[in-house]
Amino acid sequence: MQVIKKINNNVAICLDQNNDELVAFGKGIGFPAMPYKLTDLRKIRMTFYRMDTHNFKLIQELPANILDISAEIIHEAQIVLKHDLNPNILFSLADHINFAIERAKQNLKVEYPFSYDIQAFYPQEYHVGELAVKLINQKLNVKLPPEEKIAIAMHFINSQMVTTLQLSETSFNSIAEMAVKEVEKQFGLTVDRKSFIYNRFVTHLRYYLKRLESKKQINDGSSKLIRTSFKQSYPKVYQCTVDIVNQIDGQLHTTSTDDEVFYLMIYVQRMIVQARGGQNE
């Protein structure tokens, strides 16, 4: 196995014997000078194929212990669940866990009004959520609220492989650039396309478009928050996001839910705040 790019000391991008790219976890595999040939495959603890290259930079931003616990949770999930997992769940789960720990430190809670539905209709995924919270609390010495079982379960509910992505990479990049230029035009600013916040926006946009394609949009009632909070507090951000969504729907002949608008608006707001040096609209 060829190790070609370091992510951190224990995670690296590799090429297998068929020249297929993968992300490998193994103690110290990212430490030697790149590239090199790894002959002792016993060092490899876990591999992830077909990961989205847009996530490699984001993985570098996450703490190593968060990546490790996420990989362990995914390993446990593969034992429990019967369907294939999207390999990019590694990033989305690690990103979620990282923010969940920060919220827990600040005693912030997120309510999930559909928790009963998750337990009733997705018992295996909920069980994975239970295992995950237990592992995180034990190994990272934190105390996540019970609600995180639901949040983590949802990651695995939405993790089934998407095999028929109709949008080409060129088309996706065109939509992403359209969205960012719309933000820049309406707010008179420049978005740093090398920033962590920009890459998180692009990652969210990618999953949003995949949900549109698979007709599995978010529709959890969160859109009520638009009217009661975001829409009132940030009317310009709301209108900008609606304009972006209308252009996407027009191009793809889709109808996005209010909940999708709400979640996209959160990422639009984060880009604006960063571009303004931390100042809200």
Contacts in CASP RR format, 6 or more apart in sequence:
PFRMAT RR
TARGET T0000
AUTHOR 0000-0000-0000
METHOD contacts of the structure
MODEL  1
MQVIKKINNNVAICLDQNNDELVAFGKGIGFPAMPYKLTDLRKIRMTFYR
MDTHNFKLIQELPANILDISAEIIHEAQIVLKHDLNPNILFSLADHINFA
IERAKQNLKVEYPFSYDIQAFYPQEYHVGELAVKLINQKLNVKLPPEEKI
AIAMHFINSQMVTTLQLSETSFNSIAEMAVKEVEKQFGLTVDRKSFIYNR
FVTHLRYYLKRLESKKQINDGSSKLIRTSFKQSYPKVYQCTVDIVNQIDG
QLHTTSTDDEVFYLMIYVQRMIVQARGGQNE
1 14 0 8 1.000
1 15 0 8 1.000
1 16 0 8 1.000
1 17 0 8 1.000
1 24 0 8 1.000
1 37 0 8 1.000
1 38 0 8 1.000
1 41 0 8 1.000
1 44 0 8 1.000
2 14 0 8 1.000
2 15 0 8 1.000
2 35 0 8 1.000
2 36 0 8 1.000
2 37 0 8 1.000
2 38 0 8 1.000
3 12 0 8 1.000
3 13 0 8 1.000
3 14 0 8 1.000
3 24 0 8 1.000
3 29 0 8 1.000
3 30 0 8 1.000
3 32 0 8 1.000
3 34 0 8 1.000
3 35 0 8 1.000
3 36 0 8 1.000
3 37 0 8 1.000
3 38 0 8 1.000
4 12 0 8 1.000
4 13 0 8 1.000
4 14 0 8 1.000
4 15 0 8 1.000
4 34 0 8 1.000
4 35 0 8 1.000
5 12 0 8 1.000
5 13 0 8 1.000
5 34 0 8 1.000
5 35 0 8 1.000
5 56 0 8 1.000
6 12 0 8 1.000
6 30 0 8 1.000
6 31 0 8 1.000
6 34 0 8 1.000
7 13 0 8 1.000
7 23 0 8 1.000
7 30 0 8 1.000
7 56 0 8 1.000
7 59 0 8 1.000
7 60 0 8 1.000
8 30 0 8 1.000
8 60 0 8 1.000
8 64 0 8 1.000
8 67 0 8 1.000
9 28 0 8 1.000
9 29 0 8 1.000
9 30 0 8 1.000
9 31 0 8 1.000
9 64 0 8 1.000
10 25 0 8 1.000
10 26 0 8 1.000
10 27 0 8 1.000
10 28 0 8 1.000
10 29 0 8 1.000
10 30 0 8 1.000
10 64 0 8 1.000
10 68 0 8 1.000
11 23 0 8 1.000
11 24 0 8 1.000
11 25 0 8 1.000
11 26 0 8 1.000
11 29 0 8 1.000
11 30 0 8 1.000
11 59 0 8 1.000
11 64 0 8 1.000
11 67 0 8 1.000
12 23 0 8 1.000
12 24 0 8 1.000
12 29 0 8 1.000
12 30 0 8 1.000
12 34 0 8 1.000
13 21 0 8 1.000
13 22 0 8 1.000
13 23 0 8 1.000
13 24 0 8 1.000
13 56 0 8 1.000
14 21 0 8 1.000
14 22 0 8 1.000
14 23 0 8 1.000
14 24 0 8 1.000
14 38 0 8 1.000
14 47 0 8 1.000
15 21 0 8 1.000
15 22 0 8 1.000
16 22 0 8 1.000
20 49 0 8 1.000
21 49 0 8 1.000
21 51 0 8 1.000
22 47 0 8 1.000
22 48 0 8 1.000
22 49 0 8 1.000
22 51 0 8 1.000
23 47 0 8 1.000
23 48 0 8 1.000
23 51 0 8 1.000
23 56 0 8 1.000
23 59 0 8 1.000
23 90 0 8 1.000
24 44 0 8 1.000
24 46 0 8 1.000
24 47 0 8 1.000
24 48 0 8 1.000
25 44 0 8 1.000
25 45 0 8 1.000
25 46 0 8 1.000
25 47 0 8 1.000
25 67 0 8 1.000
25 68 0 8 1.000
25 71 0 8 1.000
26 43 0 8 1.000
26 44 0 8 1.000
26 45 0 8 1.000
26 46 0 8 1.000
27 43 0 8 1.000
27 45 0 8 1.000
28 43 0 8 1.000
29 38 0 8 1.000
29 43 0 8 1.000
29 44 0 8 1.000
38 44 0 8 1.000
45 71 0 8 1.000
46 71 0 8 1.000
46 74 0 8 1.000
46 75 0 8 1.000
48 71 0 8 1.000
48 87 0 8 1.000
48 90 0 8 1.000
49 87 0 8 1.000
50 87 0 8 1.000
51 87 0 8 1.000
51 88 0 8 1.000
51 90 0 8 1.000
51 91 0 8 1.000
52 88 0 8 1.000
52 91 0 8 1.000
52 203 0 8 1.000
52 206 0 8 1.000
54 199 0 8 1.000
54 202 0 8 1.000
54 203 0 8 1.000
54 206 0 8 1.000
55 88 0 8 1.000
55 90 0 8 1.000
55 91 0 8 1.000
55 203 0 8 1.000
57 196 0 8 1.000
57 199 0 8 1.000
58 91 0 8 1.000
58 95 0 8 1.000
58 196 0 8 1.000
58 199 0 8 1.000
58 200 0 8 1.000
58 203 0 8 1.000
59 67 0 8 1.000
59 90 0 8 1.000
59 91 0 8 1.000
59 94 0 8 1.000
61 196 0 8 1.000
62 91 0 8 1.000
62 94 0 8 1.000
62 95 0 8 1.000
62 98 0 8 1.000
63 98 0 8 1.000
65 139 0 8 1.000
65 140 0 8 1.000
66 94 0 8 1.000
66 97 0 8 1.000
66 98 0 8 1.000
66 101 0 8 1.000
66 140 0 8 1.000
67 90 0 8 1.000
67 94 0 8 1.000
69 97 0 8 1.000
69 135 0 8 1.000
69 136 0 8 1.000
69 139 0 8 1.000
69 140 0 8 1.000
70 90 0 8 1.000
70 93 0 8 1.000
70 94 0 8 1.000
70 97 0 8 1.000
71 90 0 8 1.000
72 135 0 8 1.000
72 139 0 8 1.000
73 93 0 8 1.000
73 128 0 8 1.000
73 131 0 8 1.000
73 132 0 8 1.000
73 135 0 8 1.000
73 136 0 8 1.000
73 152 0 8 1.000
74 85 0 8 1.000
74 89 0 8 1.000
74 90 0 8 1.000
74 93 0 8 1.000
76 128 0 8 1.000
76 131 0 8 1.000
76 132 0 8 1.000
76 135 0 8 1.000
77 85 0 8 1.000
77 128 0 8 1.000
77 131 0 8 1.000
77 156 0 8 1.000
78 85 0 8 1.000
80 124 0 8 1.000
80 127 0 8 1.000
80 128 0 8 1.000
80 131 0 8 1.000
81 124 0 8 1.000
81 125 0 8 1.000
81 128 0 8 1.000
81 156 0 8 1.000
82 124 0 8 1.000
83 160 0 8 1.000
83 161 0 8 1.000
84 160 0 8 1.000
84 161 0 8 1.000
85 156 0 8 1.000
85 159 0 8 1.000
85 160 0 8 1.000
85 161 0 8 1.000
86 159 0 8 1.000
86 160 0 8 1.000
86 161 0 8 1.000
86 162 0 8 1.000
89 155 0 8 1.000
89 156 0 8 1.000
89 159 0 8 1.000
91 203 0 8 1.000
92 155 0 8 1.000
92 203 0 8 1.000
92 207 0 8 1.000
93 152 0 8 1.000
93 155 0 8 1.000
95 200 0 8 1.000
96 151 0 8 1.000
96 152 0 8 1.000
96 155 0 8 1.000
97 136 0 8 1.000
97 152 0 8 1.000
100 144 0 8 1.000
100 148 0 8 1.000
100 151 0 8 1.000
101 136 0 8 1.000
101 140 0 8 1.000
101 142 0 8 1.000
101 144 0 8 1.000
103 109 0 8 1.000
103 110 0 8 1.000
104 142 0 8 1.000
104 143 0 8 1.000
104 144 0 8 1.000
104 145 0 8 1.000
105 142 0 8 1.000
109 145 0 8 1.000
109 147 0 8 1.000
110 147 0 8 1.000
110 151 0 8 1.000
111 147 0 8 1.000
112 118 0 8 1.000
112 147 0 8 1.000
112 150 0 8 1.000
112 151 0 8 1.000
113 220 0 8 1.000
113 221 0 8 1.000
114 150 0 8 1.000
114 220 0 8 1.000
115 147 0 8 1.000
115 150 0 8 1.000
118 125 0 8 1.000
118 126 0 8 1.000
118 150 0 8 1.000
118 153 0 8 1.000
118 154 0 8 1.000
118 157 0 8 1.000
119 126 0 8 1.000
119 150 0 8 1.000
122 153 0 8 1.000
122 157 0 8 1.000
125 153 0 8 1.000
125 154 0 8 1.000
125 156 0 8 1.000
125 157 0 8 1.000
126 149 0 8 1.000
126 150 0 8 1.000
126 153 0 8 1.000
128 152 0 8 1.000
128 153 0 8 1.000
128 156 0 8 1.000
129 148 0 8 1.000
129 149 0 8 1.000
129 150 0 8 1.000
129 152 0 8 1.000
129 153 0 8 1.000
129 156 0 8 1.000
130 149 0 8 1.000
132 148 0 8 1.000
132 149 0 8 1.000
132 152 0 8 1.000
133 144 0 8 1.000
133 146 0 8 1.000
133 148 0 8 1.000
133 149 0 8 1.000
133 152 0 8 1.000
136 142 0 8 1.000
136 144 0 8 1.000
136 148 0 8 1.000
137 143 0 8 1.000
137 144 0 8 1.000
158 207 0 8 1.000
158 211 0 8 1.000
158 216 0 8 1.000
162 210 0 8 1.000
162 213 0 8 1.000
162 214 0 8 1.000
164 213 0 8 1.000
165 210 0 8 1.000
165 213 0 8 1.000
166 213 0 8 1.000
167 175 0 8 1.000
167 209 0 8 1.000
167 213 0 8 1.000
172 206 0 8 1.000
172 209 0 8 1.000
175 205 0 8 1.000
175 209 0 8 1.000
175 248 0 8 1.000
175 251 0 8 1.000
176 202 0 8 1.000
176 205 0 8 1.000
178 244 0 8 1.000
178 247 0 8 1.000
179 201 0 8 1.000
179 205 0 8 1.000
179 244 0 8 1.000
179 247 0 8 1.000
179 248 0 8 1.000
179 268 0 8 1.000
180 191 0 8 1.000
180 193 0 8 1.000
180 198 0 8 1.000
180 201 0 8 1.000
180 271 0 8 1.000
182 240 0 8 1.000
182 243 0 8 1.000
182 244 0 8 1.000
182 247 0 8 1.000
183 189 0 8 1.000
183 191 0 8 1.000
183 240 0 8 1.000
183 244 0 8 1.000
183 268 0 8 1.000
183 271 0 8 1.000
183 272 0 8 1.000
184 190 0 8 1.000
184 191 0 8 1.000
186 236 0 8 1.000
186 239 0 8 1.000
186 240 0 8 1.000
186 243 0 8 1.000
187 236 0 8 1.000
187 240 0 8 1.000
187 272 0 8 1.000
187 275 0 8 1.000
187 281 0 8 1.000
189 272 0 8 1.000
189 275 0 8 1.000
189 276 0 8 1.000
190 275 0 8 1.000
191 198 0 8 1.000
191 271 0 8 1.000
191 274 0 8 1.000
191 275 0 8 1.000
192 198 0 8 1.000
192 274 0 8 1.000
192 275 0 8 1.000
195 274 0 8 1.000
197 270 0 8 1.000
197 271 0 8 1.000
197 274 0 8 1.000
198 271 0 8 1.000
198 274 0 8 1.000
200 267 0 8 1.000
200 270 0 8 1.000
201 267 0 8 1.000
201 268 0 8 1.000
201 270 0 8 1.000
201 271 0 8 1.000
204 263 0 8 1.000
204 264 0 8 1.000
204 267 0 8 1.000
205 264 0 8 1.000
205 267 0 8 1.000
208 256 0 8 1.000
208 260 0 8 1.000
208 263 0 8 1.000
208 264 0 8 1.000
209 248 0 8 1.000
209 252 0 8 1.000
211 217 0 8 1.000
211 218 0 8 1.000
211 260 0 8 1.000
212 248 0 8 1.000
212 252 0 8 1.000
212 254 0 8 1.000
212 256 0 8 1.000
212 260 0 8 1.000
217 256 0 8 1.000
217 257 0 8 1.000
217 259 0 8 1.000
217 260 0 8 1.000
218 257 0 8 1.000
218 259 0 8 1.000
218 260 0 8 1.000
218 263 0 8 1.000
219 257 0 8 1.000
219 259 0 8 1.000
220 259 0 8 1.000
221 258 0 8 1.000
221 259 0 8 1.000
222 259 0 8 1.000
222 262 0 8 1.000
222 263 0 8 1.000
223 257 0 8 1.000
223 258 0 8 1.000
223 259 0 8 1.000
223 261 0 8 1.000
223 262 0 8 1.000
225 262 0 8 1.000
226 238 0 8 1.000
226 258 0 8 1.000
226 261 0 8 1.000
226 262 0 8 1.000
226 265 0 8 1.000
230 237 0 8 1.000
230 238 0 8 1.000
230 262 0 8 1.000
230 265 0 8 1.000
230 266 0 8 1.000
230 269 0 8 1.000
231 238 0 8 1.000
234 265 0 8 1.000
234 269 0 8 1.000
234 280 0 8 1.000
234 281 0 8 1.000
236 281 0 8 1.000
237 265 0 8 1.000
237 268 0 8 1.000
237 269 0 8 1.000
237 272 0 8 1.000
237 281 0 8 1.000
238 265 0 8 1.000
240 268 0 8 1.000
241 261 0 8 1.000
241 264 0 8 1.000
241 265 0 8 1.000
241 268 0 8 1.000
242 261 0 8 1.000
244 264 0 8 1.000
244 268 0 8 1.000
245 256 0 8 1.000
245 260 0 8 1.000
245 261 0 8 1.000
245 264 0 8 1.000
248 254 0 8 1.000
248 256 0 8 1.000
249 255 0 8 1.000
249 256 0 8 1.000
269 280 0 8 1.000
269 281 0 8 1.000
272 281 0 8 1.000
273 279 0 8 1.000
273 280 0 8 1.000
273 281 0 8 1.000
END
